[in-house]
Amino acid sequence: MKIRRFKLFKFLKRRIKSTISLGFFVYILIHYFTQCSDEQVPGWEFNISRDISLYINPKNNTLITSPKFICTSPYLLIIVHSAVDNSKARMVVRNTWAHKHNIYFKYFKSINKIIEVAFILGKSKNKTLNYKILEENFRYGDIIQENFIDTYNNLTIKSVMMLKWAITKCRQAKFIMKTDDDVYVNIPVLMRALRTSNTTRLLMGHIFKNDLRQTNPRSKWYVAAYMYGEKIVPNYAVGHGYIMSSDVGLILYKTALTTPVVHLEDVYLTGICVKKANLSLIDYPRFEYLHQSFFFKFLFTEPEYYENHIIVHCDNIFEMYKIWKKLNTL
């Protein structure tokens, strides 16, 4: 009887061990395929290095082409993120809020404040498009083109390249603003905001707080756990437009060089890097993300509503012209 019980005990013990081992093996398989297969971020797969210094190459000049203007001592440097094939969008920006004639006579001649505007982009796999960028910069002299493939998931590289250019080529700028080529920048409101702002330790924009990490791989803003494992991302300034003092630009650039890439540039630069560098964010109401949605257009047809906003997102080039025309006829 004792022998039977002993044998039964040994049998059950082996079954339990094998069940635990099988369960652990299944867990490892699930974890592996979850992390390394369907949840991977294109371009930043699990086995790709996220050491950003490998892509920024901080000790070397990585420029393909650079603006013609001599960046001596601008008050404000605005760098517009653009894509290689977005030539029409860049043209609209040049013809509206970033118009040289408008900026010169409204700000330089009246209050002696120099504002410089440049576009930053990477390169295309299409050689014809890259050649057109060289021609465009020869004509307008306002393009920063860096040596990386320009994709949505490489926006973080673009943002850090922006800081690299700003601190090496335009070190004397008091303020650096980042925005996109589908955003209307209301410079008069922006300049009023800067008059009462600190010239050091400043990072200002529309701040998203306690934002959950997007775990749906189908989402545009999906962040894989292997890139950032926390459930809540640090507070960050929305990427459509934020402004910083030049000292903060330098701090963020140096911090980024030792911080693994997360492909969402605003979360990475103004969230993760800001937290790591122990910097503070200022939530400025006029930076609130204002989108020209159908609902917005239906309720607010008067320019007085968006004339007090610093940035307005435009769905197409015609909307930017429309805002420009209305704000300049008030």
C-alpha positions in Angstrom: 0.0 0.0 0.0 2.8 2.4 0.9 4.6 1.5 -2.3 1.5 2.4 -4.4 1.1 5.7 -2.6 4.8 6.5 -3.1 4.5 5.7 -6.8 1.4 7.8 -7.1 3.1 10.6 -5.4 6.1 10.4 -7.7 3.8 10.3 -10.7 1.8 13.3 -9.6 5.0 15.2 -8.9 6.3 14.5 -12.4 3.0 15.6 -14.0 3.0 18.8 -12.0 6.6 19.6 -13.0 5.9 18.8 -16.6 2.7 21.0 -16.5 4.6 23.9 -15.0 7.4 23.5 -17.5 4.9 23.3 -20.4 3.1 26.4 -19.0 6.4 28.3 -18.7 7.4 27.3 -22.2 4.0 28.5 -23.6 4.4 31.8 -21.7 7.9 32.3 -23.3 6.5 31.6 -26.7 3.6 34.0 -26.3 5.9 36.7 -24.9 8.4 36.2 -27.7 5.8 36.4 -30.5 4.1 39.3 -28.8 7.3 41.3 -28.5 9.1 40.2 -31.6 6.4 39.7 -34.2 3.0 41.3 -34.5 3.7 44.2 -32.1 6.9 45.4 -33.6 7.2 49.0 -34.9 8.1 49.1 -38.6 11.6 50.4 -38.9 12.3 49.9 -35.2 11.9 46.2 -34.9 13.1 44.4 -31.8 16.5 43.6 -33.1 17.2 47.2 -34.5 19.5 49.4 -32.4 17.7 52.3 -30.8 21.0 54.1 -29.9 20.1 57.5 -31.5 23.8 58.6 -31.6 24.3 56.0 -34.4 21.8 57.9 -36.6 22.6 61.4 -35.5 26.4 61.0 -35.7 27.0 64.0 -33.5 30.7 64.5 -34.2 30.3 64.7 -37.9 28.5 66.9 -40.4 25.6 64.9 -41.8 23.9 67.7 -43.8 23.0 67.1 -47.4 21.9 70.7 -47.9 21.5 73.7 -45.6 19.8 77.1 -45.7 21.4 80.1 -47.4 20.7 82.6 -44.6 23.4 83.4 -42.1 22.0 82.5 -38.7 23.8 85.1 -36.6 21.6 86.3 -33.8 17.9 85.6 -34.5 15.4 86.2 -31.8 13.3 83.3 -32.9 14.2 80.3 -35.1 11.2 78.4 -36.4 12.0 74.9 -37.9 9.1 73.4 -39.8 9.0 69.6 -40.1 8.3 68.6 -43.7 8.5 65.6 -46.0 10.5 65.3 -49.2 7.4 65.2 -51.4 5.6 68.1 -49.6 6.8 70.9 -51.8 3.3 72.4 -52.2 2.9 72.6 -48.4 6.2 74.3 -48.1 5.2 76.8 -50.8 2.0 77.7 -48.9 4.0 78.3 -45.7 6.4 80.6 -47.6 3.4 82.5 -49.1 1.5 82.9 -45.8 2.6 83.1 -42.2 6.4 82.7 -43.0 6.4 85.2 -45.8 9.8 87.0 -45.6 8.3 90.4 -46.5 5.6 90.1 -43.8 8.1 89.0 -41.1 10.6 91.7 -41.9 8.3 94.7 -41.9 6.2 93.5 -39.0 8.9 92.5 -36.6 12.4 93.4 -37.6 11.7 97.0 -38.7 9.2 97.7 -35.9 10.7 95.9 -32.8 14.1 94.8 -34.1 13.4 91.1 -33.7 14.8 88.8 -36.3 12.8 85.7 -37.1 14.2 82.9 -39.3 12.1 80.1 -40.7 13.6 76.9 -42.1 12.2 73.5 -43.2 13.8 70.2 -42.1 13.5 66.9 -43.9 15.3 63.7 -44.5 16.0 62.1 -47.9 13.9 59.9 -50.1 14.8 56.6 -51.7 13.8 58.3 -55.0 16.8 60.1 -56.4 14.7 62.4 -58.6 12.9 63.7 -55.5 16.2 64.3 -53.7 17.5 66.3 -56.7 14.3 68.4 -56.6 15.0 69.3 -53.0 18.5 70.6 -54.0 16.8 72.7 -56.7 14.2 74.0 -54.3 16.9 75.0 -51.7 18.9 76.7 -54.4 15.8 78.8 -55.2 14.5 79.5 -51.7 17.5 78.8 -49.5 15.5 77.6 -46.5 15.8 73.8 -46.4 17.8 71.6 -43.9 18.1 68.2 -45.4 19.7 65.5 -43.3 21.0 62.1 -44.2 18.3 59.7 -43.0 15.3 58.2 -44.8 12.3 60.4 -44.2 9.4 58.3 -42.8 6.8 58.8 -40.1 8.5 56.4 -37.8 11.7 58.4 -38.2 10.2 61.7 -36.9 12.3 61.3 -33.7 15.5 61.3 -35.7 14.2 64.4 -37.5 13.5 66.2 -34.3 17.0 65.5 -32.8 18.6 66.5 -36.1 16.6 69.7 -35.8 18.3 70.4 -32.5 21.7 69.3 -33.8 21.4 71.9 -36.6 20.1 74.6 -34.3 22.9 74.3 -31.7 25.7 74.0 -34.3 24.5 76.4 -37.0 22.2 78.8 -35.1 23.6 78.8 -31.6 22.7 82.5 -31.0 19.0 82.1 -31.4 17.1 82.9 -28.2 14.2 80.6 -28.9 13.6 77.6 -31.1 10.2 76.5 -32.3 9.2 73.2 -33.8 6.1 72.9 -36.0 4.7 71.0 -39.0 4.1 72.1 -42.6 0.3 71.6 -42.2 0.1 74.0 -39.3 -0.6 77.8 -39.5 1.6 79.7 -37.0 0.1 82.9 -35.8 3.3 84.8 -35.3 1.8 88.0 -33.7 0.3 85.9 -30.9 3.5 83.9 -30.5 5.6 87.1 -30.2 3.3 88.4 -27.6 3.6 85.2 -25.6 7.4 85.4 -25.8 7.6 88.9 -24.4 6.4 87.7 -21.0 8.3 84.4 -21.1 11.6 83.4 -19.6 14.6 83.3 -22.0 16.1 80.3 -20.2 14.7 76.9 -19.0 11.7 77.4 -21.2 9.7 74.7 -22.9 6.2 75.7 -23.7 3.3 74.2 -25.7 0.0 72.4 -25.3 0.8 69.7 -22.7 -0.8 66.2 -22.7 -0.9 64.9 -19.2 -1.3 61.3 -17.9 -1.6 59.9 -21.4 -1.9 56.2 -21.6 0.6 54.3 -23.8 -1.2 53.2 -26.9 -1.0 49.4 -27.0 -3.1 48.8 -30.1 -0.7 47.9 -32.9 -3.1 49.2 -35.5 -3.0 52.7 -34.0 -0.8 55.4 -35.6 0.5 56.2 -32.1 1.2 52.6 -31.0 4.2 52.2 -28.7 5.6 48.7 -28.3 6.4 47.6 -24.8 10.0 46.9 -25.8 10.4 50.6 -26.7 8.6 52.0 -23.6 7.2 49.7 -20.9 5.3 52.0 -18.6 1.5 52.2 -18.9 1.5 56.0 -18.8 3.9 58.1 -20.8 5.4 61.2 -19.3 3.6 64.5 -19.8 4.7 65.9 -23.2 4.1 68.9 -25.5 2.0 68.0 -28.5 4.2 67.9 -31.6 2.2 70.3 -33.8 3.9 73.2 -32.2 6.1 73.9 -29.2 8.8 76.4 -28.3 11.9 76.2 -26.2 14.8 78.5 -25.1 18.1 77.7 -26.7 19.6 76.3 -23.5 16.8 73.8 -23.3 17.5 72.8 -26.9 21.1 72.0 -26.0 20.0 70.1 -22.8 17.5 68.0 -24.8 20.0 67.3 -27.6 22.6 66.0 -25.1 20.0 64.0 -23.2 18.6 62.4 -26.4 22.0 61.1 -27.4 22.0 58.8 -24.4 18.2 57.9 -24.5 17.0 55.0 -26.6 14.7 56.0 -29.5 10.9 56.0 -29.1 9.5 56.8 -32.5 6.8 59.3 -31.4 8.9 62.4 -31.5 6.8 64.5 -29.1 6.5 61.8 -26.5 10.3 61.1 -26.8 11.8 64.6 -26.9 9.4 66.6 -24.8 8.3 63.8 -22.6 10.9 61.1 -21.9 13.9 63.3 -22.5 12.4 66.2 -20.5 11.7 63.9 -17.6 15.2 62.4 -17.7 16.8 65.9 -17.8 14.5 67.1 -15.0 13.1 70.0 -17.0 9.7 71.5 -16.6 6.9 71.9 -19.2 4.7 75.0 -19.4 1.1 74.4 -20.5 0.3 77.6 -22.5 -3.4 77.8 -23.5 -2.8 79.6 -26.8 -0.8 76.5 -27.9 -3.9 74.4 -27.6 -4.3 72.1 -30.6 -6.9 73.8 -32.8 -8.1 71.6 -35.7 -10.1 72.9 -38.6 -12.7 70.2 -38.3 -16.2 70.3 -39.8 -17.7 70.9 -36.4 -15.2 73.7 -35.8 -16.0 75.3 -39.1 -19.7 75.0 -38.5 -19.6 76.7 -35.1 -16.8 79.2 -35.6 -16.8 81.0 -38.9 -15.3 84.2 -37.6 -11.6 84.7 -37.6 -11.8 86.3 -34.1 -11.9 82.8 -32.7 -8.6 81.5 -34.0 -6.8 84.9 -34.1 -5.9 84.3 -30.5 -4.4 80.8 -31.1 -0.7 80.3 -31.8 -1.2 77.2 -34.0 -4.0 76.0 -36.1 -3.9 72.6 -37.9 -5.0 72.8 -41.6 -6.5 69.8 -43.5 -5.3 71.2 -46.8 -3.4 74.1 -48.4 -6.6 76.1 -49.1 -7.4 76.3 -45.4 -4.0 77.9 -44.7 -4.6 80.5 -47.4 -8.0 81.1 -46.0 -6.8 81.7 -42.4 -4.0 83.9 -43.7 -6.4 86.1 -45.7 -8.8 86.5 -42.8 -6.2 87.3 -40.2 -4.6 89.9 -42.5 -7.9 91.7 -43.2 -8.9 92.2 -39.6 
